[in-house]
Each structure stands twice: as C-alpha cells, then as structure tokens.
Amino acid sequence: MNKDQVKGVGEQIKGKINEAVGKATNNPGKELKGDLQQGAGKVRKAYGDAKEDVKDNAKRNAP
C-alpha cells in the first residue's frame, strides 16, 4: 500500500464523517463538503492503486 492509497482512504472517511454531521445538523454545506471529500478520496485511492499495479507489473516482467 502506498501513501496515495492511505491518504485516499483517509479522505473518504473524513468525507463520510462530514456528510453525516451535515445530515444530522441539517447543514447542506457540510454535507456537500463531505460528498466532495469522498470523491476526492476515491480519485486519490484509484491513483494509488494504479501506481501499485504498475509497480507490481514491473516486478513481474523484470528479468
């Protein structure tokens, strides 16, 4: 696991918390912030996943 995967998951968790707080307090701005954080976290994790795949493929194909 690389730092982008870890930070992406962390951002998704923060986003879920903000979304839940926004719903509980009837604060659409906080809820939207949580949704955006979750999206950003998913993108960052996907980037980290792709980096890991490239690294793994390079190891497999190395002489």
Backbone hydrogen bonds in HBPLUS format (Angstrom, degrees):
<---DONOR---> <-ACCEPTOR-->    atom                        ^
c    i                          cat <-CA-CA->   ^        H-A-AA   ^      H-
h    n   atom  resd res      DA  || num        DHA   H-A  angle D-A-AA Bond
n    s   type  num  typ     dist DA aas  dist angle  dist       angle   num
A0005-GLN N   A0002-ASN O   3.14 MM   3  5.49 122.4  2.49 104.9 118.1     1
A0006-VAL N   A0002-ASN O   3.17 MM   4  6.51 163.3  2.20 155.0 159.6     2
A0007-LYS N   A0003-LYS O   2.88 MM   4  5.99 169.7  1.90 150.9 154.1     3
A0008-GLY N   A0004-ASP O   2.91 MM   4  5.86 148.4  2.01 137.4 146.5     4
A0009-VAL N   A0005-GLN O   3.04 MM   4  6.27 159.9  2.08 149.2 153.4     5
A0010-GLY N   A0006-VAL O   2.96 MM   4  6.20 159.7  2.00 149.4 155.7     6
A0011-GLU N   A0007-LYS O   2.91 MM   4  6.07 153.1  1.99 144.4 151.1     7
A0012-GLN N   A0008-GLY O   3.01 MM   4  6.27 150.6  2.10 143.6 151.7     8
A0013-ILE N   A0009-VAL O   3.00 MM   4  6.30 155.3  2.07 150.1 156.2     9
A0014-LYS N   A0010-GLY O   2.97 MM   4  6.27 163.8  2.00 150.8 154.9    10
A0015-GLY N   A0011-GLU O   2.90 MM   4  6.05 152.9  1.98 143.1 151.1    11
A0016-LYS N   A0012-GLN O   2.95 MM   4  6.24 152.0  2.03 146.3 153.3    12
A0017-ILE N   A0013-ILE O   3.02 MM   4  6.31 157.9  2.07 151.8 157.6    13
A0018-ASN N   A0014-LYS O   2.92 MM   4  6.18 167.0  1.94 153.5 156.7    14
A0019-GLU N   A0015-GLY O   2.86 MM   4  6.01 157.1  1.91 148.1 154.9    15
A0020-ALA N   A0016-LYS O   2.93 MM   4  6.11 160.0  1.97 146.0 151.3    16
A0021-VAL N   A0017-ILE O   2.88 MM   4  6.13 161.1  1.92 154.9 160.3    17
A0022-GLY N   A0018-ASN O   2.85 MM   4  5.98 157.4  1.90 145.9 152.7    18
A0023-LYS N   A0019-GLU O   2.93 MM   4  6.21 152.7  2.01 148.0 154.9    19
A0024-ALA N   A0020-ALA O   2.90 MM   4  6.07 162.0  1.93 149.0 154.3    20
A0025-THR N   A0021-VAL O   2.92 MM   4  6.02 149.7  2.01 148.8 156.0    21
A0027-ASN N   A0022-GLY O   2.70 MM   5  4.56 163.3  1.73 143.0 147.0    22
A0026-ASN N   A0023-LYS O   3.32 MM   3  5.01 157.9  2.37  95.9 102.2    23
A0031-GLU N   A0027-ASN O   3.08 MM   4  6.35 158.7  2.13 153.3 160.1    24
A0032-LEU N   A0028-PRO O   2.87 MM   4  6.02 158.0  1.92 147.2 152.5    25
A0033-LYS N   A0029-GLY O   2.94 MM   4  6.16 157.3  2.00 144.7 151.3    26
A0034-GLY N   A0030-LYS O   2.98 MM   4  6.25 153.6  2.05 144.5 151.1    27
A0035-ASP N   A0031-GLU O   3.01 MM   4  6.38 152.7  2.09 145.9 153.3    28
A0036-LEU N   A0032-LEU O   2.90 MM   4  6.20 161.5  1.94 156.4 160.9    29
A0037-GLN N   A0033-LYS O   2.88 MM   4  6.13 155.5  1.94 149.1 156.2    30
A0038-GLN N   A0034-GLY O   2.98 MM   4  6.17 156.9  2.03 147.3 153.3    31
A0039-GLY N   A0035-ASP O   3.04 MM   4  6.34 156.9  2.09 146.6 152.7    32
A0040-ALA N   A0036-LEU O   2.93 MM   4  6.18 162.0  1.96 151.4 156.1    33
A0041-GLY N   A0037-GLN O   2.84 MM   4  6.01 153.7  1.91 147.4 155.1    34
A0042-LYS N   A0038-GLN O   2.94 MM   4  6.19 151.3  2.03 147.3 154.5    35
A0043-VAL N   A0039-GLY O   3.07 MM   4  6.34 157.2  2.13 148.7 154.4    36
A0044-ARG N   A0040-ALA O   2.97 MM   4  6.21 163.7  2.00 150.0 154.3    37
A0045-LYS N   A0041-GLY O   2.91 MM   4  6.06 158.7  1.96 146.9 152.9    38
A0046-ALA N   A0042-LYS O   2.94 MM   4  6.07 157.0  1.99 144.5 151.0    39
A0047-TYR N   A0043-VAL O   2.96 MM   4  6.21 152.4  2.04 147.9 155.4    40
A0048-GLY N   A0044-ARG O   2.98 MM   4  6.27 157.2  2.03 146.1 152.2    41
A0049-ASP N   A0045-LYS O   2.79 MM   4  6.07 152.2  1.86 149.7 158.1    42
A0050-ALA N   A0046-ALA O   2.93 MM   4  6.17 156.6  1.99 146.5 152.2    43
A0051-LYS N   A0047-TYR O   3.01 MM   4  6.33 155.5  2.07 148.1 154.7    44
A0052-GLU N   A0048-GLY O   3.01 MM   4  6.27 156.5  2.06 147.1 153.1    45
A0053-ASP N   A0049-ASP O   2.93 MM   4  6.23 155.6  1.99 149.2 156.1    46
A0054-VAL N   A0050-ALA O   3.00 MM   4  6.27 159.8  2.05 151.8 156.3    47
A0055-LYS N   A0051-LYS O   2.99 MM   4  6.22 161.3  2.03 148.2 153.6    48
A0056-ASP N   A0052-GLU O   2.81 MM   4  6.03 161.7  1.84 154.0 159.0    49
A0057-ASN N   A0053-ASP O   2.89 MM   4  6.06 160.7  1.93 149.8 155.1    50
A0058-ALA N   A0054-VAL O   2.92 MM   4  6.09 153.2  2.00 146.9 154.4    51
A0059-LYS N   A0055-LYS O   3.05 MM   4  6.33 151.0  2.13 145.2 152.6    52
A0060-ARG N   A0056-ASP O   3.01 MM   4  6.29 155.9  2.07 147.9 154.5    53
A0061-ASN N   A0057-ASN O   3.00 MM   4  6.12 150.1  2.09 146.8 154.1    54
